């Protein structure tokens, strides 16, 4: 006969929440004692038993039993074995429904704090690279085509800003996670004079849930974390793509430390940027976990349904994937070296200055659309003759517009970036301001928690 019992078992993954479960139980039993629902002696016996259970789990001696299905029943059974019938008083005034909602919220709050600390670490690594290469000009791209010169530090600060938005999203998620569901019971509340504010204070929650039916079935906070994580991984995937491209021989912009590259099984010359590629690939699984949870939740009637058991495996996988990626980048970025000579030479490539030359004509009274057409024709002229804008004569320039003068040859990558002297632009002064702002953000560490 086929045994189907394992189909409903969750202990193999929800045991990850043992610390949160035991912490919540200790706060709950202390509240029961304070309210006179159980005796102080029973409460203390239960607390000491829970401490012993946690020690067993952390030492690897805990006798996990899959037949008990989940984390809660395993801990409760072991508590009864250790302290006897008094253990049965622990579950007074609560349900596994509000218990697991509490555990997951406690876990998510801890994970968000860890995520924010690691995001700050990556931002710090970006700032370090900005300071190291503060004056280097590189080609900026649109459509992966060389477009205009920019400071390398300006490019990196774009990623700093992306991650700063991630900090904001995770901080917002924390505030909506920071709600105590315990005390909601199975769905309708509990018939005991509990003190939910006391439990909230004990567990570090800023507020208690307003509706018991919502509290036991709400997983918006987990969904929001998954979305923030997916967005964050998208940012790292974009950074990974540029690292992959930049480290290729075709670009040759950067070199990664050996520990973040691998060789080929048959091609000894290869230095594959595997860590960046894997980060790019892992983004897909985080997207999948987000879609998985959205799908679990989309048709659930109030209140608790066993479908919610499926909220954790993908969530845990997202947490592990995100934190591992953040740690890899904190290690990988400081060892990145920039080929200053190569990026500097490419940033001065003449066609990248075409917009500056159009702006030069505008400064001499030529309408921009006309100036744009002049430069389009001039670039085509140079391409047909396999030359560049810096090599043609002034007479050749003047065939396309009489407004060109000798000072046209003063236009360079340096003058191009210097001209973008407006807020958010790539001029050295503006980038220095942006870098100082980034450093101030890190000094203040203002994430709102």
Secondary structure, 3 states (H helix, E strand, C coil): CCCCHHHHCCHHHHHHHHHHHHHHHHHHHHHHHHCCCCCHHHHHHHHHHHHHHHHHHHHCCCCCCHHHCCHHHHHHHHHHHHHHHHHHHCCCCCCHHHHHHHHHHHHHHHHHHHHHHHHHHHHHHHHHHHHHCCCCEEEEEECCEEEEEEEHHHHHHHHHHHHHHHHHHHHHHHHHHCEECCCCCCCCCCCCCCCHHHHHHHHCCCEECCCHHHHHHCCHHHHHHHHHHHHHHHHHHHHHHHHHHHCCCCCCCEECCHHHCECCCCCCCCCECHHHHHHHHHHHHHHHHHHHHHHHHCCCCCCCCHHHHHHCHHHHHHHHHHHHHHHHHHHHHHHCEECHHHHHHHHCCHHHHHHHHHHHHHCCCCCHHHHHHHHHHHHHHHHHCCCCCCCCCHHHHHHHCCCCCHHHHHCCHHHHHHHCCCCCCCCHHHHHHHHHHHHHHHHHCCCCC
